[in-house]
Amino acid sequence: MQDIDFVIFWVDGSDPAWLAERAKWTGSHDDGLHDASPIRSRDWRNLHYWFRSVERFAPWVRRIHLVTWGHLPAWLDTSAPRLRVVNHRDFIPAEYLPTFNSLTIGLNLHRIEGLAEQFVVFNDDMFLTRPCRPDHFFRRGLPRDMARLCVVQPSSIGHIIYNDLELLNAKWRAREVLRRHAGKWLSPRYGAANLLKTASLMVWSFFPGIFDHHLPQPYLRRQWQRAWEEWGGQLDATCRHRLRSLTGISDYLVRYDMLCRGEFAPIGLGDGRLVTLADDTLETICRDIERQRWRLVCLNDSERIADFDAASRRLREAFERILPQKSSYER
């Protein structure tokens, strides 16, 4: 088995130093289009369960790269043998720093020193809740993924995805990609509903959108290097924005290019789920975690939470039920 690393982003949205530095760039105005919303960075105080889940459910991982602005949880044991703390300045070129642009952080991951050729990217709201084998993420040296057409919904992130698609459609012809890699784009592993959605959009000669599953994403390091060779000017322009901009390009482009090349192995994603934390969904989500209903889950934050402290406490109780033992990453 080839080495596989995990990369996880984490930010402490309550750190006064981080808030002060960010305020220099955001000012008092927040139009909701940048990464400045407190919802995007508030800490649910459950990161230690992420480390517990990796140690218990994916013990085969070679190394964890924790990407951070500079702050660290007080409980984290930075001497843990398989942990590497990666500060932005350790891998992001100096001309892009300081950055509060999530696009910049994502687009430069391949520059992390010592990163394995095979790696999986996590946001800090993505958790394992059942055992995962290496072949859940990679098969015969290729990332496992689901290629499905979709229609992009209008939104701020949707606007950025349109920018990605503009570059993608200039390089690839959708009908040619689907013809050449039909066995991967129309794999029965995806299930009838997903195949029907792709089939209904195959009439278009271009990519109207590619479904984003919002779950841990496997990659090959060379796929990022190739993207910079192909679109270096556009990626550089994105990274020079200190905040996320509607003119930016996202790291979704790397994945889209991977799918167009057929450089992946098909997998159904029925054992993963994106859920939104809100007052009317919290209890169901917590029960699903306790029952380990999903192998992979992304816990999307929202403003529809009246008592955040109580909600955070209830979510931690759910994780405690399945992950009560400290990991080697905790003091």
C-alpha positions as CSV (number, residue, x, y, z in Angstrom):
1,M,0.0,0.0,0.0
2,Q,1.3,3.4,-0.9
3,D,1.5,6.1,1.8
4,I,-1.7,8.2,2.3
5,D,-1.7,11.5,4.2
6,F,-4.7,13.4,5.6
7,V,-4.7,17.2,5.3
8,I,-7.1,19.2,7.6
9,F,-7.8,22.9,7.7
10,W,-8.5,24.5,11.1
11,V,-9.1,28.0,12.3
12,D,-9.9,29.3,15.8
13,G,-12.5,32.0,15.0
14,S,-12.3,33.3,18.5
15,D,-8.5,34.0,18.6
16,P,-8.2,37.8,19.3
17,A,-4.9,38.0,17.4
18,W,-6.4,36.3,14.3
19,L,-9.5,38.5,14.5
20,A,-7.4,41.7,14.8
21,E,-5.3,40.7,11.8
22,R,-8.3,39.8,9.7
23,A,-10.0,43.0,10.6
24,K,-7.2,44.9,8.9
25,W,-8.3,43.4,5.6
26,T,-12.1,43.1,6.1
27,G,-12.8,46.4,7.8
28,S,-16.2,46.8,9.2
29,H,-18.1,45.9,6.0
30,D,-19.0,42.3,5.4
31,D,-21.3,41.7,2.4
32,G,-21.4,37.9,3.0
33,L,-19.4,37.2,-0.1
34,H,-16.0,36.7,1.6
35,D,-14.7,34.4,4.3
36,A,-15.4,36.9,7.0
37,S,-18.7,35.6,8.3
38,P,-18.3,34.3,11.9
39,I,-20.3,31.2,10.9
40,R,-17.4,30.2,8.7
41,S,-14.9,30.2,11.5
42,R,-16.6,29.6,14.8
43,D,-15.3,26.7,16.8
44,W,-17.7,23.9,17.8
45,R,-14.9,22.6,20.2
46,N,-15.0,19.1,18.7
47,L,-11.7,19.0,16.8
48,H,-10.3,16.4,19.2
49,Y,-13.0,14.0,18.1
50,W,-11.7,14.4,14.5
51,F,-8.3,13.1,15.7
52,R,-9.9,10.3,17.7
53,S,-11.9,9.3,14.7
54,V,-8.8,9.1,12.4
55,E,-6.9,7.1,15.0
56,R,-9.7,4.7,15.5
57,F,-11.3,4.4,12.0
58,A,-8.3,5.1,9.7
59,P,-5.2,3.9,11.7
60,W,-3.3,3.3,8.4
61,V,-2.9,7.0,7.7
62,R,0.8,7.9,7.4
63,R,0.7,11.5,8.5
64,I,-1.8,14.2,9.4
65,H,-1.0,17.8,8.2
66,L,-2.9,20.3,10.4
67,V,-3.0,23.5,8.4
68,T,-3.5,26.6,10.6
69,W,-3.0,30.3,10.7
70,G,-0.8,29.9,13.7
71,H,-3.0,29.1,16.7
72,L,-3.4,25.6,18.1
73,P,-5.9,23.9,20.4
74,A,-4.6,23.8,24.0
75,W,-5.2,20.1,24.2
76,L,-3.1,19.2,21.1
77,D,0.1,17.2,21.6
78,T,2.3,18.7,18.9
79,S,4.9,16.0,19.6
80,A,2.6,13.2,18.3
81,P,4.8,11.2,15.8
82,R,2.3,11.3,12.9
83,L,1.3,14.9,13.3
84,R,2.7,17.8,11.4
85,V,1.5,21.3,12.2
86,V,1.7,23.4,9.0
87,N,1.5,27.2,9.4
88,H,0.4,29.2,6.3
89,R,3.9,30.6,6.0
90,D,5.3,27.1,5.8
91,F,3.8,26.5,2.4
92,I,2.0,29.5,0.9
93,P,4.3,31.8,-1.1
94,A,5.2,35.0,0.8
95,E,3.6,37.3,-1.8
96,Y,0.2,35.8,-0.9
97,L,0.6,36.4,2.8
98,P,-1.1,37.2,5.1
99,T,-4.2,35.5,3.7
100,F,-7.7,35.1,4.9
101,N,-8.8,33.7,1.6
102,S,-9.8,30.1,1.8
103,L,-9.2,29.8,-2.0
104,T,-5.5,30.7,-1.5
105,I,-5.0,28.2,1.2
106,G,-6.6,25.4,-0.8
107,L,-4.8,26.1,-4.1
108,N,-1.4,25.8,-2.5
109,L,-1.7,22.5,-0.7
110,H,0.6,20.7,-3.0
111,R,3.5,23.0,-1.7
112,I,3.3,21.4,1.8
113,E,6.8,19.9,2.4
114,G,6.7,16.1,2.8
115,L,3.1,15.7,1.6
116,A,2.5,12.2,0.3
117,E,1.6,11.8,-3.4
118,Q,-1.7,10.4,-2.2
119,F,-3.6,12.6,0.2
120,V,-7.1,13.3,1.4
121,V,-8.4,16.8,2.1
122,F,-10.7,17.4,5.1
123,N,-12.4,20.6,6.3
124,D,-12.7,20.6,10.1
125,D,-16.4,19.8,9.8
126,M,-15.8,16.5,8.1
127,F,-15.7,13.4,10.3
128,L,-15.2,9.6,10.0
129,T,-17.8,7.8,12.1
130,R,-17.1,4.2,10.9
131,P,-14.0,2.3,9.9
132,C,-12.5,3.3,6.5
133,R,-10.0,1.3,4.5
134,P,-7.4,2.9,2.3
135,D,-9.3,1.6,-0.8
136,H,-12.3,3.8,0.2
137,F,-10.1,6.8,-0.9
138,F,-7.7,5.2,-3.4
139,R,-7.8,2.2,-5.7
140,R,-4.8,1.1,-7.7
141,G,-3.2,4.5,-7.1
142,L,-6.1,6.6,-8.3
143,P,-8.4,8.8,-6.1
144,R,-11.9,7.4,-5.7
145,D,-14.7,9.8,-6.7
146,M,-18.1,10.2,-8.2
147,A,-18.4,12.0,-11.6
148,R,-21.9,13.4,-12.0
149,L,-23.3,16.4,-14.0
150,C,-25.4,19.0,-12.2
151,V,-26.7,22.5,-12.5
152,V,-24.8,25.0,-10.3
153,Q,-27.1,27.0,-8.1
154,P,-26.7,30.8,-8.0
155,S,-24.7,31.9,-4.9
156,S,-21.4,33.5,-4.0
157,I,-19.6,30.2,-4.1
158,G,-21.7,29.3,-7.1
159,H,-20.2,32.3,-8.8
160,I,-16.7,31.1,-8.1
161,I,-17.6,27.7,-9.5
162,Y,-18.8,29.4,-12.7
163,N,-15.3,30.8,-12.9
164,D,-13.9,27.2,-12.5
165,L,-16.3,25.9,-15.2
166,E,-15.3,28.6,-17.6
167,L,-11.7,27.4,-17.5
168,L,-12.8,23.8,-17.6
169,N,-15.0,24.3,-20.6
170,A,-12.3,26.1,-22.5
171,K,-10.1,23.0,-22.1
172,W,-12.5,20.1,-22.3
173,R,-15.5,19.2,-24.4
174,A,-18.1,17.5,-22.2
175,R,-19.4,15.1,-24.8
176,E,-15.9,14.0,-25.7
177,V,-15.0,13.5,-22.0
178,L,-18.2,11.4,-21.4
179,R,-17.6,9.3,-24.5
180,R,-14.0,8.6,-23.7
181,H,-14.6,7.8,-20.0
182,A,-18.2,6.5,-20.2
183,G,-17.4,3.7,-17.8
184,K,-16.4,6.1,-15.1
185,W,-18.9,8.9,-15.7
186,L,-21.8,6.4,-16.0
187,S,-20.7,3.8,-13.4
188,P,-23.5,1.7,-11.9
189,R,-21.7,2.3,-8.5
190,Y,-23.4,5.8,-8.4
191,G,-26.9,4.5,-8.3
192,A,-29.9,5.1,-10.6
193,A,-30.7,8.5,-9.4
194,N,-27.3,9.9,-10.0
195,L,-27.0,8.3,-13.4
196,L,-30.4,9.8,-14.4
197,K,-29.3,13.3,-13.4
198,T,-26.2,13.0,-15.6
199,A,-28.1,11.5,-18.5
200,S,-30.6,14.4,-18.3
201,L,-27.8,16.9,-18.8
202,M,-25.8,15.1,-21.4
203,V,-27.7,17.0,-24.1
204,W,-25.4,20.0,-23.5
205,S,-22.1,20.2,-25.3
206,F,-20.5,21.8,-22.3
207,F,-20.3,21.2,-18.5
208,P,-23.2,23.0,-16.8
209,G,-21.8,21.9,-13.5
210,I,-20.2,18.9,-11.8
211,F,-21.6,17.6,-8.5
212,D,-19.7,18.5,-5.4
213,H,-20.3,16.0,-2.6
214,H,-18.7,18.0,0.3
215,L,-17.0,15.0,1.8
216,P,-13.3,14.3,2.3
217,Q,-11.6,14.5,-1.1
218,P,-8.7,12.3,-2.2
219,Y,-6.1,13.7,-4.6
220,L,-2.7,13.0,-6.2
221,R,-0.2,15.7,-5.6
222,R,0.8,15.8,-9.3
223,Q,-2.8,16.9,-10.1
224,W,-2.3,20.2,-8.3
225,Q,1.1,20.7,-9.9
226,R,-0.4,20.2,-13.3
227,A,-3.2,22.7,-12.6
228,W,-0.7,25.4,-11.8
229,E,1.1,24.6,-15.0
230,E,-2.1,24.8,-16.9
231,W,-3.8,27.8,-15.2
232,G,-1.0,29.4,-13.3
233,G,-1.9,33.0,-14.2
234,Q,-5.5,32.7,-13.0
235,L,-4.5,30.9,-9.8
236,D,-1.9,33.5,-9.0
237,A,-4.5,36.2,-9.5
238,T,-6.8,34.5,-7.1
239,C,-4.1,34.0,-4.5
240,R,-3.2,37.7,-4.5
241,H,-6.7,38.6,-3.0
242,R,-6.4,38.6,0.8
243,L,-10.1,37.8,1.0
244,R,-12.2,35.5,-1.1
245,S,-13.4,37.3,-4.2
246,L,-16.1,36.6,-6.7
247,T,-13.4,36.7,-9.4
248,G,-11.5,33.8,-7.8
249,I,-10.8,30.2,-8.8
250,S,-11.3,27.4,-6.3
251,D,-9.5,24.1,-5.8
252,Y,-12.6,22.4,-7.2
253,L,-11.0,23.1,-10.6
254,V,-8.3,20.5,-9.7
255,R,-10.9,17.9,-9.0
256,Y,-12.9,18.8,-12.2
257,D,-9.8,18.4,-14.3
258,M,-9.1,15.1,-12.6
259,L,-12.6,13.8,-13.5
260,C,-12.3,15.0,-17.1
261,R,-9.0,13.1,-17.5
262,G,-10.6,10.0,-16.1
263,E,-7.9,10.0,-13.5
264,F,-10.0,8.5,-10.8
265,A,-11.7,5.2,-9.8
266,P,-15.6,5.3,-9.4
267,I,-17.2,4.9,-6.0
268,G,-20.7,5.3,-4.7
269,L,-21.0,7.8,-1.9
270,G,-24.1,6.4,-0.3
271,D,-22.3,6.0,3.0
272,G,-21.5,9.7,3.3
273,R,-23.7,12.6,4.0
274,L,-23.7,16.4,4.0
275,V,-26.0,17.7,6.8
276,T,-26.8,21.2,8.1
277,L,-26.7,21.9,11.8
278,A,-29.8,23.8,12.9
279,D,-32.2,23.8,15.8
280,D,-34.6,21.5,13.9
281,T,-32.0,19.0,12.7
282,L,-29.5,18.8,15.5
283,E,-31.1,16.0,17.5
284,T,-31.5,13.8,14.4
285,I,-27.9,14.4,13.4
286,C,-26.6,13.6,16.9
287,R,-28.6,10.3,16.9
288,D,-27.2,9.4,13.5
289,I,-23.7,10.0,14.8
290,E,-24.4,7.8,17.9
291,R,-25.7,5.0,15.7
292,Q,-22.8,5.5,13.3
293,R,-25.2,5.7,10.4
294,W,-22.7,7.3,8.0
295,R,-19.1,6.4,7.3
296,L,-18.3,10.0,6.4
297,V,-20.3,13.1,7.5
298,C,-19.9,16.8,6.8
299,L,-21.5,19.0,9.5
300,N,-22.4,22.2,7.8
301,D,-22.8,25.1,10.1
302,S,-25.8,27.6,9.8
303,E,-27.3,30.6,11.4
304,R,-30.4,28.7,12.4
305,I,-29.1,27.9,15.9
306,A,-30.5,29.8,18.8
307,D,-28.2,28.5,21.6
308,F,-24.8,27.7,20.1
309,D,-23.2,26.6,23.4
310,A,-26.0,24.1,24.0
311,A,-25.9,22.8,20.5
312,S,-22.1,22.5,20.6
313,R,-22.4,20.6,23.9
314,R,-25.0,18.2,22.5
315,L,-22.9,17.5,19.4
316,R,-19.9,16.7,21.6
317,E,-22.0,14.3,23.7
318,A,-22.8,12.4,20.5
319,F,-19.2,12.1,19.5
320,E,-18.2,11.1,23.0
321,R,-20.5,8.1,22.8
322,I,-18.6,6.6,19.9
323,L,-15.1,8.1,20.6
324,P,-14.7,8.2,24.4
325,Q,-11.0,7.3,24.5
326,K,-8.3,10.0,24.1
327,S,-6.1,9.8,21.0
328,S,-2.4,9.9,20.9
329,Y,-2.8,13.5,19.6
330,E,-4.2,14.7,22.9
331,R,-2.1,15.8,25.9
